[in-house]
Amino acid sequence: MDLIDRLITLSTHMELEPAEDAGCPAGIKKGQDPFLSQAALPNGRKITMLKTLLTSACERNCYYCPFRAGRDFRRATFKPEELAKTFMSLVQAGITQGVFLSSGIIRGGLRTQDQLIDTAAILREKYSFRGYIHLKIMPGAERDQVERSMRLADRVSINLEAPNTHRLQLLAPGKQFLDELVEPLRWVNEIRKRQPGQLGWKGRWPSSVTQFVVGAVGESDYELLTTTDMLHHQLGLQRVYYSAFRPHLDTPLEDQPPETLQRQNRLYQAFFLLRDYGFDLHELPLDVQGNLPRQADPKLSWAQNHLSHTPLEINQVDRRLMLRIPGIGPKGTRAILSARKQSRISNLEDLKKLGINTNRCAPFILINGKRPVYQPALFA
């Protein structure tokens, strides 16, 4: 199996979006590069990223995972030097600008983490690669390995997969929620707080993220968002990812129905409310089962419950409450507060000029004490 075939094999079940055609080296043709994906970096810049595994062999038997131990399918493995060299050939050909590097677990998380670290070190130290590296932390990694990974990467992550110990036992019974998964995230946060940022790559410590599998084992949105809130506020995670469950043949959960993308999207919307809009967990519009409404985004649901009969005066409302008005985000809030220093807002057209979605905000505001006249959208 040649190098490109191995990349394709390793990426087959990683559910990547196809990359835009960026000119293809020998062995890669347009539409046949599932190992490339488009990614937006924390600074907003978009790059094409290689997203792959060191090996698709794994000794863990996670019930949802297509790479689980014992599953009969074609596997592939790279040595650190091989993968680093292959990646650099793609960089030099203008195909990719960054790498998301993970792995199945073979001979323990500690040894596997060493292999991931070796790959990143070869890229940084042998090939002088200064681009983007997202490095996974393996279950079972030790603290010094976590710190070494943080010195090499722009971002590190370890997937919790489930929101608590009980749900993880139903999803991946071989993993320990607190000791193997949460503890390394605590180490990342402690290292960032206690050691100077100059020790990190490019003079700053990497951001940290995690991912949940949504809908496989009956967890509620409240369970997911409770853990999300803790991760952001207590452990400094910049982003939490939610992956709607998709069943795979020859796995213990193959007969479980897939989760909807609508639920996945509602969780993302709720996360941004917690992170960027000043919402507390108890303010989210959860039903008695602890789930978000499916028919409307959570911000709109909150506004319908709290602002429909008590709209906010746009010329007086403070920043905290303004962020709760549908159609007005952090950027729009800044624009309105700045514009109010110059003159009063007189009508919806003034808001539209500031980039505000007036159809969404109009039902929940007053302008100079009066409800604005607007044309309701035909479709929500």
C-alpha atoms as a printed R data frame, in Angstrom:
    type eleno elety resid chain resno       x      y      z
1   ATOM     1    CA   MET     A     1   0.000  0.000  0.000
2   ATOM     2    CA   ASP     A     2   1.603  3.290 -1.051
3   ATOM     3    CA   LEU     A     3   1.570  6.464  1.046
4   ATOM     4    CA   ILE     A     4  -1.472  8.061 -0.608
5   ATOM     5    CA   ASP     A     5  -3.470  4.819 -0.349
6   ATOM     6    CA   ARG     A     6  -2.635  4.706  3.336
7   ATOM     7    CA   LEU     A     7  -3.838  8.280  3.828
8   ATOM     8    CA   ILE     A     8  -7.129  7.444  2.127
9   ATOM     9    CA   THR     A     9  -7.547  4.279  4.210
10  ATOM    10    CA   LEU     A    10  -6.812  6.129  7.442
11  ATOM    11    CA   SER     A    11  -9.333  8.861  6.589
12  ATOM    12    CA   THR     A    12 -12.181  6.692  5.288
13  ATOM    13    CA   HIS     A    13 -14.265  6.876  8.468
14  ATOM    14    CA   MET     A    14 -13.248 10.339  9.694
15  ATOM    15    CA   GLU     A    15 -16.272 11.926  7.970
16  ATOM    16    CA   LEU     A    16 -14.339 14.773  6.356
17  ATOM    17    CA   GLU     A    17 -15.763 17.362  4.046
18  ATOM    18    CA   PRO     A    18 -14.073 17.173  0.623
19  ATOM    19    CA   ALA     A    19 -11.353 19.744  0.169
20  ATOM    20    CA   GLU     A    20 -11.441 22.417 -2.479
21  ATOM    21    CA   ASP     A    21  -9.208 21.635 -5.418
22  ATOM    22    CA   ALA     A    22  -5.847 23.246 -4.722
23  ATOM    23    CA   GLY     A    23  -3.827 21.579 -7.436
24  ATOM    24    CA   CYS     A    24  -3.098 17.904 -6.993
25  ATOM    25    CA   PRO     A    25   0.261 16.114 -6.837
26  ATOM    26    CA   ALA     A    26   0.847 12.755 -8.432
27  ATOM    27    CA   GLY     A    27  -1.411 10.143 -6.894
28  ATOM    28    CA   ILE     A    28  -4.118 12.610 -5.806
29  ATOM    29    CA   LYS     A    29  -6.960 13.539 -8.116
30  ATOM    30    CA   LYS     A    30  -9.759 16.006 -7.652
31  ATOM    31    CA   GLY     A    31 -12.589 14.366 -5.711
32  ATOM    32    CA   GLN     A    32 -10.291 11.618 -4.386
33  ATOM    33    CA   ASP     A    33  -8.713 13.394 -1.439
34  ATOM    34    CA   PRO     A    34 -10.868 12.500  1.583
35  ATOM    35    CA   PHE     A    35  -7.932 13.170  3.900
36  ATOM    36    CA   LEU     A    36  -8.167 16.924  3.235
37  ATOM    37    CA   SER     A    37 -10.711 19.231  4.832
38  ATOM    38    CA   GLN     A    38 -11.343 22.948  5.036
39  ATOM    39    CA   ALA     A    39 -10.772 24.401  8.497
40  ATOM    40    CA   ALA     A    40 -11.215 27.823 10.073
41  ATOM    41    CA   LEU     A    41  -8.479 28.710 12.556
42  ATOM    42    CA   PRO     A    42  -9.177 30.584 15.817
43  ATOM    43    CA   ASN     A    43  -8.074 33.819 14.106
44  ATOM    44    CA   GLY     A    44 -10.653 33.293 11.350
45  ATOM    45    CA   ARG     A    45  -8.157 32.364  8.625
46  ATOM    46    CA   LYS     A    46  -9.225 29.377  6.534
47  ATOM    47    CA   ILE     A    47  -6.798 26.679  5.530
48  ATOM    48    CA   THR     A    48  -6.826 23.256  3.933
49  ATOM    49    CA   MET     A    49  -5.904 20.713  6.570
50  ATOM    50    CA   LEU     A    50  -4.667 17.140  6.450
51  ATOM    51    CA   LYS     A    51  -6.774 15.195  8.941
52  ATOM    52    CA   THR     A    52  -5.489 11.714  9.557
53  ATOM    53    CA   LEU     A    53  -4.422  8.993 11.973
54  ATOM    54    CA   LEU     A    54  -1.031  7.500 12.646
55  ATOM    55    CA   THR     A    55  -2.806  4.150 12.682
56  ATOM    56    CA   SER     A    56  -6.374  2.939 12.282
57  ATOM    57    CA   ALA     A    57  -5.563 -0.143 14.369
58  ATOM    58    CA   CYS     A    58  -6.843  0.170 17.934
59  ATOM    59    CA   GLU     A    59  -6.883 -2.009 21.039
60  ATOM    60    CA   ARG     A    60  -9.906 -0.218 22.552
61  ATOM    61    CA   ASN     A    61 -13.451 -1.459 21.868
62  ATOM    62    CA   CYS     A    62 -15.480  1.759 21.907
63  ATOM    63    CA   TYR     A    63 -19.009  0.739 20.951
64  ATOM    64    CA   TYR     A    64 -19.628  3.553 18.445
65  ATOM    65    CA   CYS     A    65 -16.230  3.660 16.753
66  ATOM    66    CA   PRO     A    66 -15.506  2.255 13.280
67  ATOM    67    CA   PHE     A    67 -11.881  1.700 14.350
68  ATOM    68    CA   ARG     A    68 -12.813 -0.462 17.359
69  ATOM    69    CA   ALA     A    69 -10.757 -3.542 18.194
70  ATOM    70    CA   GLY     A    70 -11.984 -6.693 16.492
71  ATOM    71    CA   ARG     A    71 -13.819 -5.009 13.637
72  ATOM    72    CA   ASP     A    72 -12.965 -6.579 10.304
73  ATOM    73    CA   PHE     A    73 -11.816 -3.888  7.882
74  ATOM    74    CA   ARG     A    74  -8.694 -2.725  6.100
75  ATOM    75    CA   ARG     A    75  -6.285 -0.939  8.461
76  ATOM    76    CA   ALA     A    76  -3.202  1.178  7.812
77  ATOM    77    CA   THR     A    77  -0.301  2.562  9.810
78  ATOM    78    CA   PHE     A    78   2.343  5.258  9.401
79  ATOM    79    CA   LYS     A    79   5.614  5.572 11.235
80  ATOM    80    CA   PRO     A    80   6.207  9.138 12.520
81  ATOM    81    CA   GLU     A    81   8.909  9.876  9.946
82  ATOM    82    CA   GLU     A    82   6.771  8.530  7.095
83  ATOM    83    CA   LEU     A    83   3.769 10.635  7.994
84  ATOM    84    CA   ALA     A    84   5.845 13.765  8.556
85  ATOM    85    CA   LYS     A    85   7.552 13.335  5.186
86  ATOM    86    CA   THR     A    86   4.247 12.667  3.394
87  ATOM    87    CA   PHE     A    87   2.641 15.714  4.978
88  ATOM    88    CA   MET     A    88   5.554 17.957  4.010
89  ATOM    89    CA   SER     A    89   5.272 16.799  0.402
90  ATOM    90    CA   LEU     A    90   1.651 17.985  0.446
91  ATOM    91    CA   VAL     A    91   2.707 21.307  1.989
92  ATOM    92    CA   GLN     A    92   5.393 21.838 -0.633
93  ATOM    93    CA   ALA     A    93   2.880 21.038 -3.401
94  ATOM    94    CA   GLY     A    94   0.509 23.686 -2.034
95  ATOM    95    CA   ILE     A    95  -2.132 21.085 -1.120
96  ATOM    96    CA   THR     A    96  -2.375 21.681  2.627
97  ATOM    97    CA   GLN     A    97  -1.266 24.189  5.237
98  ATOM    98    CA   GLY     A    98  -1.986 22.348  8.484
99  ATOM    99    CA   VAL     A    99  -2.467 18.950 10.085
100 ATOM   100    CA   PHE     A   100  -4.942 17.422 12.509
101 ATOM   101    CA   LEU     A   101  -3.098 14.423 13.929
102 ATOM   102    CA   SER     A   102  -4.762 11.624 15.890
103 ATOM   103    CA   SER     A   103  -4.372  7.873 16.196
104 ATOM   104    CA   GLY     A   104  -5.865  4.593 17.235
105 ATOM   105    CA   ILE     A   105  -4.358  3.260 20.448
106 ATOM   106    CA   ILE     A   106  -1.796  0.480 20.161
107 ATOM   107    CA   ARG     A   107   0.233 -0.800 23.132
108 ATOM   108    CA   GLY     A   108  -1.287  1.795 25.420
109 ATOM   109    CA   GLY     A   109  -2.004  5.500 25.322
110 ATOM   110    CA   LEU     A   110   1.441  6.378 26.662
111 ATOM   111    CA   ARG     A   111   3.311  4.751 23.766
112 ATOM   112    CA   THR     A   112   0.815  6.065 21.220
113 ATOM   113    CA   GLN     A   113   1.230  9.594 22.579
114 ATOM   114    CA   ASP     A   114   4.984  9.260 22.157
115 ATOM   115    CA   GLN     A   115   4.404  8.410 18.491
116 ATOM   116    CA   LEU     A   116   2.213 11.480 18.005
117 ATOM   117    CA   ILE     A   117   4.751 13.695 19.761
118 ATOM   118    CA   ASP     A   118   7.560 12.244 17.629
119 ATOM   119    CA   THR     A   119   5.620 13.091 14.455
120 ATOM   120    CA   ALA     A   120   5.009 16.680 15.551
121 ATOM   121    CA   ALA     A   121   8.634 17.074 16.693
122 ATOM   122    CA   ILE     A   122   9.927 15.853 13.319
123 ATOM   123    CA   LEU     A   123   7.725 18.402 11.563
124 ATOM   124    CA   ARG     A   124   8.854 21.273 13.796
125 ATOM   125    CA   GLU     A   125  12.516 20.407 14.314
126 ATOM   126    CA   LYS     A   126  13.599 18.464 11.220
127 ATOM   127    CA   TYR     A   127  11.392 20.045  8.561
128 ATOM   128    CA   SER     A   128  11.040 23.493 10.245
129 ATOM   129    CA   PHE     A   129   7.265 23.457  9.709
130 ATOM   130    CA   ARG     A   130   5.761 26.563 11.300
131 ATOM   131    CA   GLY     A   131   2.170 26.043 10.206
132 ATOM   132    CA   TYR     A   132  -0.840 24.786 12.107
133 ATOM   133    CA   ILE     A   133  -0.747 21.537 14.112
134 ATOM   134    CA   HIS     A   134  -3.711 20.182 16.059
135 ATOM   135    CA   LEU     A   135  -2.422 17.326 18.216
136 ATOM   136    CA   LYS     A   136  -4.623 14.799 19.971
137 ATOM   137    CA   ILE     A   137  -3.966 13.717 23.556
138 ATOM   138    CA   MET     A   138  -4.467  9.988 23.990
139 ATOM   139    CA   PRO     A   139  -6.293  8.409 26.941
140 ATOM   140    CA   GLY     A   140  -3.549  7.236 29.305
141 ATOM   141    CA   ALA     A   141  -1.059  9.966 28.379
142 ATOM   142    CA   GLU     A   142   1.078 11.316 31.221
143 ATOM   143    CA   ARG     A   143   1.424 14.930 32.315
144 ATOM   144    CA   ASP     A   144   4.917 15.432 30.859
145 ATOM   145    CA   GLN     A   145   3.624 14.152 27.498
146 ATOM   146    CA   VAL     A   146   0.771 16.644 27.651
147 ATOM   147    CA   GLU     A   147   3.230 19.461 28.296
148 ATOM   148    CA   ARG     A   148   5.519 18.301 25.485
149 ATOM   149    CA   SER     A   149   2.521 18.211 23.124
150 ATOM   150    CA   MET     A   150   1.614 21.756 24.165
151 ATOM   151    CA   ARG     A   151   5.109 22.951 23.267
152 ATOM   152    CA   LEU     A   152   4.688 21.659 19.708
153 ATOM   153    CA   ALA     A   153   1.045 22.312 18.802
154 ATOM   154    CA   ASP     A   154  -1.254 25.247 18.065
155 ATOM   155    CA   ARG     A   155  -4.177 23.288 19.510
156 ATOM   156    CA   VAL     A   156  -4.515 20.152 21.635
157 ATOM   157    CA   SER     A   157  -7.597 18.078 22.333
158 ATOM   158    CA   ILE     A   158  -8.853 14.983 24.047
159 ATOM   159    CA   ASN     A   159 -12.339 13.734 23.269
160 ATOM   160    CA   LEU     A   160 -14.555 13.171 26.303
161 ATOM   161    CA   GLU     A   161 -17.086 11.499 23.967
162 ATOM   162    CA   ALA     A   162 -19.735 11.429 26.730
163 ATOM   163    CA   PRO     A   163 -20.764 13.991 29.381
164 ATOM   164    CA   ASN     A   164 -20.178 11.850 32.468
165 ATOM   165    CA   THR     A   165 -18.962  8.495 33.783
166 ATOM   166    CA   HIS     A   166 -22.330  6.754 33.436
167 ATOM   167    CA   ARG     A   167 -22.811  7.668 29.782
168 ATOM   168    CA   LEU     A   168 -19.203  6.863 28.903
169 ATOM   169    CA   GLN     A   169 -19.606  3.327 30.236
170 ATOM   170    CA   LEU     A   170 -22.442  2.823 27.752
171 ATOM   171    CA   LEU     A   171 -20.433  4.329 24.890
172 ATOM   172    CA   ALA     A   172 -16.794  3.341 25.521
173 ATOM   173    CA   PRO     A   173 -16.614  1.047 28.554
174 ATOM   174    CA   GLY     A   174 -12.852  0.635 28.386
175 ATOM   175    CA   LYS     A   175 -12.221  4.316 29.112
176 ATOM   176    CA   GLN     A   176 -12.112  6.140 32.455
177 ATOM   177    CA   PHE     A   177 -13.953  9.443 32.319
178 ATOM   178    CA   LEU     A   178 -12.181 11.339 35.106
179 ATOM   179    CA   ASP     A   179  -8.698  9.794 35.188
180 ATOM   180    CA   GLU     A   180  -8.055  9.273 31.455
181 ATOM   181    CA   LEU     A   181 -10.065 12.047 29.828
182 ATOM   182    CA   VAL     A   182 -10.884 14.932 32.174
183 ATOM   183    CA   GLU     A   183  -7.554 14.888 34.038
184 ATOM   184    CA   PRO     A   184  -5.403 15.664 30.957
185 ATOM   185    CA   LEU     A   185  -7.664 18.658 30.246
186 ATOM   186    CA   ARG     A   186  -7.021 19.829 33.819
187 ATOM   187    CA   TRP     A   187  -3.289 19.490 33.211
188 ATOM   188    CA   VAL     A   188  -3.559 21.609 30.067
189 ATOM   189    CA   ASN     A   189  -5.321 24.334 32.031
190 ATOM   190    CA   GLU     A   190  -2.835 24.182 34.921
191 ATOM   191    CA   ILE     A   191   0.163 24.379 32.596
192 ATOM   192    CA   ARG     A   192  -1.332 27.419 30.850
193 ATOM   193    CA   LYS     A   193  -1.914 29.144 34.187
194 ATOM   194    CA   ARG     A   194   1.301 28.250 36.014
195 ATOM   195    CA   GLN     A   195   3.980 28.309 33.329
196 ATOM   196    CA   PRO     A   196   4.977 31.228 31.091
197 ATOM   197    CA   GLY     A   197   3.415 31.260 27.657
198 ATOM   198    CA   GLN     A   198   6.827 31.724 26.066
199 ATOM   199    CA   LEU     A   199   7.364 27.988 26.584
200 ATOM   200    CA   GLY     A   200   4.568 27.188 24.156
201 ATOM   201    CA   TRP     A   201   4.759 27.074 20.370
202 ATOM   202    CA   LYS     A   202   5.342 30.574 18.941
203 ATOM   203    CA   GLY     A   203   5.487 31.946 22.466
204 ATOM   204    CA   ARG     A   204   1.984 31.020 23.591
205 ATOM   205    CA   TRP     A   205   0.225 27.951 24.919
206 ATOM   206    CA   PRO     A   206  -2.179 26.183 22.550
207 ATOM   207    CA   SER     A   207  -5.944 26.344 22.815
208 ATOM   208    CA   SER     A   208  -7.736 23.193 23.967
209 ATOM   209    CA   VAL     A   209 -10.966 21.597 22.732
210 ATOM   210    CA   THR     A   210 -12.994 18.425 23.131
211 ATOM   211    CA   GLN     A   211 -15.770 16.577 21.326
212 ATOM   212    CA   PHE     A   212 -18.923 14.716 22.340
213 ATOM   213    CA   VAL     A   213 -20.726 11.944 20.479
214 ATOM   214    CA   VAL     A   214 -24.375 13.042 20.573
215 ATOM   215    CA   GLY     A   215 -27.386 10.741 20.668
216 ATOM   216    CA   ALA     A   216 -25.858  7.284 20.977
217 ATOM   217    CA   VAL     A   217 -26.578  6.426 24.621
218 ATOM   218    CA   GLY     A   218 -29.583  8.495 25.688
219 ATOM   219    CA   GLU     A   219 -27.828 11.499 27.216
220 ATOM   220    CA   SER     A   220 -29.854 14.703 27.541
221 ATOM   221    CA   ASP     A   221 -28.839 18.126 26.280
222 ATOM   222    CA   TYR     A   222 -28.683 19.225 29.924
223 ATOM   223    CA   GLU     A   223 -26.030 16.582 30.653
224 ATOM   224    CA   LEU     A   224 -23.961 17.675 27.659
225 ATOM   225    CA   LEU     A   225 -24.305 21.380 28.394
226 ATOM   226    CA   THR     A   226 -23.561 20.986 32.115
227 ATOM   227    CA   THR     A   227 -20.222 19.391 31.258
228 ATOM   228    CA   THR     A   228 -19.683 21.930 28.469
229 ATOM   229    CA   ASP     A   229 -20.196 24.802 30.910
230 ATOM   230    CA   MET     A   230 -17.703 23.303 33.359
231 ATOM   231    CA   LEU     A   231 -15.110 22.731 30.642
232 ATOM   232    CA   HIS     A   232 -15.322 26.317 29.406
233 ATOM   233    CA   HIS     A   233 -15.438 28.130 32.728
234 ATOM   234    CA   GLN     A   234 -13.251 25.872 34.879
235 ATOM   235    CA   LEU     A   235 -10.816 24.303 32.400
236 ATOM   236    CA   GLY     A   236 -10.526 27.092 29.832
237 ATOM   237    CA   LEU     A   237 -11.678 25.182 26.741
238 ATOM   238    CA   GLN     A   238 -12.158 27.548 23.812
239 ATOM   239    CA   ARG     A   239 -14.469 25.276 21.878
240 ATOM   240    CA   VAL     A   240 -16.576 22.168 22.361
241 ATOM   241    CA   TYR     A   241 -17.560 20.091 19.338
242 ATOM   242    CA   TYR     A   242 -20.711 18.008 19.039
243 ATOM   243    CA   SER     A   243 -20.831 15.098 16.608
244 ATOM   244    CA   ALA     A   244 -24.233 13.625 15.798
245 ATOM   245    CA   PHE     A   245 -24.023  9.839 16.199
246 ATOM   246    CA   ARG     A   246 -23.879  7.777 13.018
247 ATOM   247    CA   PRO     A   247 -24.050  3.975 13.331
248 ATOM   248    CA   HIS     A   248 -21.375  1.817 11.714
249 ATOM   249    CA   LEU     A   249 -21.715 -1.806 10.696
250 ATOM   250    CA   ASP     A   250 -20.037 -4.384 12.924
251 ATOM   251    CA   THR     A   251 -20.160 -2.207 16.024
252 ATOM   252    CA   PRO     A   252 -22.293 -2.835 19.147
253 ATOM   253    CA   LEU     A   253 -24.382  0.269 18.356
254 ATOM   254    CA   GLU     A   254 -24.969 -0.536 14.684
255 ATOM   255    CA   ASP     A   255 -28.756 -0.809 15.234
256 ATOM   256    CA   GLN     A   256 -29.002  2.491 17.117
257 ATOM   257    CA   PRO     A   257 -30.742  5.159 14.969
258 ATOM   258    CA   PRO     A   258 -28.632  8.105 13.833
259 ATOM   259    CA   GLU     A   259 -28.948 11.409 15.649
260 ATOM   260    CA   THR     A   260 -30.286 14.409 13.761
261 ATOM   261    CA   LEU     A   261 -28.096 17.267 12.643
262 ATOM   262    CA   GLN     A   262 -30.798 19.569 14.009
263 ATOM   263    CA   ARG     A   263 -29.995 18.464 17.560
264 ATOM   264    CA   GLN     A   264 -26.275 18.873 16.903
265 ATOM   265    CA   ASN     A   265 -26.854 22.423 15.654
266 ATOM   266    CA   ARG     A   266 -29.035 23.363 18.638
267 ATOM   267    CA   LEU     A   267 -26.231 22.267 20.981
268 ATOM   268    CA   TYR     A   268 -23.761 24.472 19.115
269 ATOM   269    CA   GLN     A   269 -26.145 27.418 19.377
270 ATOM   270    CA   ALA     A   270 -26.525 26.834 23.118
271 ATOM   271    CA   PHE     A   271 -22.756 26.595 23.555
272 ATOM   272    CA   PHE     A   272 -22.260 29.976 21.885
273 ATOM   273    CA   LEU     A   273 -24.910 31.466 24.182
274 ATOM   274    CA   LEU     A   274 -22.900 30.227 27.162
275 ATOM   275    CA   ARG     A   275 -19.554 31.324 25.752
276 ATOM   276    CA   ASP     A   276 -20.280 34.582 23.923
277 ATOM   277    CA   TYR     A   277 -23.696 35.880 24.963
278 ATOM   278    CA   GLY     A   278 -23.565 35.863 28.750
279 ATOM   279    CA   PHE     A   279 -26.197 33.185 29.303
280 ATOM   280    CA   ASP     A   280 -26.082 30.954 32.376
281 ATOM   281    CA   LEU     A   281 -26.891 27.271 32.126
282 ATOM   282    CA   HIS     A   282 -30.152 27.625 34.073
283 ATOM   283    CA   GLU     A   283 -31.384 30.274 31.598
284 ATOM   284    CA   LEU     A   284 -31.337 27.965 28.587
285 ATOM   285    CA   PRO     A   285 -34.841 26.929 27.447
286 ATOM   286    CA   LEU     A   286 -34.679 23.235 28.380
287 ATOM   287    CA   ASP     A   287 -37.806 21.075 28.608
288 ATOM   288    CA   VAL     A   288 -38.661 18.712 31.467
289 ATOM   289    CA   GLN     A   289 -36.475 16.005 29.899
290 ATOM   290    CA   GLY     A   290 -33.543 18.412 29.828
291 ATOM   291    CA   ASN     A   291 -33.532 18.933 26.060
292 ATOM   292    CA   LEU     A   292 -33.429 22.060 23.924
293 ATOM   293    CA   PRO     A   293 -36.374 22.914 21.657
294 ATOM   294    CA   ARG     A   294 -35.962 21.577 18.154
295 ATOM   295    CA   GLN     A   295 -38.380 23.949 16.413
296 ATOM   296    CA   ALA     A   296 -36.437 27.171 17.166
297 ATOM   297    CA   ASP     A   297 -32.915 28.129 18.163
298 ATOM   298    CA   PRO     A   298 -32.479 28.531 21.934
299 ATOM   299    CA   LYS     A   299 -31.913 32.287 21.819
300 ATOM   300    CA   LEU     A   300 -35.165 32.823 19.930
301 ATOM   301    CA   SER     A   301 -36.989 30.483 22.341
302 ATOM   302    CA   TRP     A   302 -35.664 32.454 25.313
303 ATOM   303    CA   ALA     A   303 -36.727 35.755 23.736
304 ATOM   304    CA   GLN     A   304 -40.203 34.463 22.937
305 ATOM   305    CA   ASN     A   305 -40.614 33.484 26.591
306 ATOM   306    CA   HIS     A   306 -39.115 36.656 28.113
307 ATOM   307    CA   LEU     A   307 -39.281 39.556 25.639
308 ATOM   308    CA   SER     A   308 -42.425 39.105 23.558
309 ATOM   309    CA   HIS     A   309 -44.565 41.010 26.074
310 ATOM   310    CA   THR     A   310 -41.784 43.166 27.544
311 ATOM   311    CA   PRO     A   311 -39.702 44.386 24.574
312 ATOM   312    CA   LEU     A   312 -36.467 46.265 25.191
313 ATOM   313    CA   GLU     A   313 -35.888 49.907 24.259
314 ATOM   314    CA   ILE     A   314 -33.028 49.797 21.780
315 ATOM   315    CA   ASN     A   315 -31.827 53.284 22.738
316 ATOM   316    CA   GLN     A   316 -31.483 52.387 26.417
317 ATOM   317    CA   VAL     A   317 -30.885 48.650 26.764
318 ATOM   318    CA   ASP     A   318 -27.479 47.719 28.191
319 ATOM   319    CA   ARG     A   319 -24.976 45.365 26.579
320 ATOM   320    CA   ARG     A   320 -25.951 42.310 28.653
321 ATOM   321    CA   LEU     A   321 -29.601 42.413 27.618
322 ATOM   322    CA   MET     A   322 -28.905 43.571 24.072
323 ATOM   323    CA   LEU     A   323 -26.995 40.337 23.462
324 ATOM   324    CA   ARG     A   324 -30.201 38.458 24.263
325 ATOM   325    CA   ILE     A   325 -32.196 40.034 21.445
326 ATOM   326    CA   PRO     A   326 -32.464 37.723 18.402
327 ATOM   327    CA   GLY     A   327 -30.674 39.102 15.362
328 ATOM   328    CA   ILE     A   328 -28.128 41.008 17.470
329 ATOM   329    CA   GLY     A   329 -24.788 39.378 18.229
330 ATOM   330    CA   PRO     A   330 -21.562 40.655 19.808
331 ATOM   331    CA   LYS     A   331 -20.553 42.571 16.662
332 ATOM   332    CA   GLY     A   332 -23.996 44.123 16.275
333 ATOM   333    CA   THR     A   333 -24.083 45.053 19.956
334 ATOM   334    CA   ARG     A   334 -20.799 46.926 19.628
335 ATOM   335    CA   ALA     A   335 -22.093 48.721 16.531
336 ATOM   336    CA   ILE     A   336 -25.323 49.823 18.252
337 ATOM   337    CA   LEU     A   337 -23.567 51.022 21.408
338 ATOM   338    CA   SER     A   338 -21.128 53.011 19.285
339 ATOM   339    CA   ALA     A   339 -23.898 54.501 17.116
340 ATOM   340    CA   ARG     A   340 -25.896 55.542 20.203
341 ATOM   341    CA   LYS     A   341 -23.024 57.766 21.303
342 ATOM   342    CA   GLN     A   342 -23.543 59.823 18.141
343 ATOM   343    CA   SER     A   343 -27.343 59.956 17.919
344 ATOM   344    CA   ARG     A   344 -30.505 58.099 18.822
345 ATOM   345    CA   ILE     A   345 -31.653 55.203 16.680
346 ATOM   346    CA   SER     A   346 -34.843 56.314 14.926
347 ATOM   347    CA   ASN     A   347 -36.066 53.332 12.919
348 ATOM   348    CA   LEU     A   348 -35.321 49.844 11.665
349 ATOM   349    CA   GLU     A   349 -33.411 51.242  8.704
350 ATOM   350    CA   ASP     A   350 -30.848 52.698 11.129
351 ATOM   351    CA   LEU     A   351 -30.365 49.213 12.592
352 ATOM   352    CA   LYS     A   352 -30.178 47.610  9.158
353 ATOM   353    CA   LYS     A   353 -27.345 49.977  8.230
354 ATOM   354    CA   LEU     A   354 -25.464 48.660 11.269
355 ATOM   355    CA   GLY     A   355 -25.740 45.098  9.943
356 ATOM   356    CA   ILE     A   356 -28.601 44.017 12.221
357 ATOM   357    CA   ASN     A   357 -31.124 41.390 11.122
358 ATOM   358    CA   THR     A   358 -34.181 43.563 11.704
359 ATOM   359    CA   ASN     A   359 -36.763 40.866 10.937
360 ATOM   360    CA   ARG     A   360 -35.388 38.805 13.831
361 ATOM   361    CA   CYS     A   361 -35.000 41.624 16.347
362 ATOM   362    CA   ALA     A   362 -38.122 43.695 15.587
363 ATOM   363    CA   PRO     A   363 -40.638 41.629 17.614
364 ATOM   364    CA   PHE     A   364 -38.538 42.088 20.758
365 ATOM   365    CA   ILE     A   365 -37.586 45.783 20.749
366 ATOM   366    CA   LEU     A   366 -38.960 49.274 21.088
367 ATOM   367    CA   ILE     A   367 -37.591 52.263 19.170
368 ATOM   368    CA   ASN     A   368 -38.230 55.496 21.053
369 ATOM   369    CA   GLY     A   369 -40.931 53.780 23.064
370 ATOM   370    CA   LYS     A   370 -42.827 52.257 20.130
371 ATOM   371    CA   ARG     A   371 -42.873 48.819 18.573
372 ATOM   372    CA   PRO     A   372 -41.379 49.069 15.076
373 ATOM   373    CA   VAL     A   373 -43.459 48.173 12.050
374 ATOM   374    CA   TYR     A   374 -41.896 45.281 10.146
375 ATOM   375    CA   GLN     A   375 -42.786 42.590  7.647
376 ATOM   376    CA   PRO     A   376 -42.773 39.181  9.402
377 ATOM   377    CA   ALA     A   377 -40.807 36.498  7.608
378 ATOM   378    CA   LEU     A   378 -42.941 33.918  5.785
379 ATOM   379    CA   PHE     A   379 -40.671 31.136  6.953
380 ATOM   380    CA   ALA     A   380 -38.827 30.959 10.285
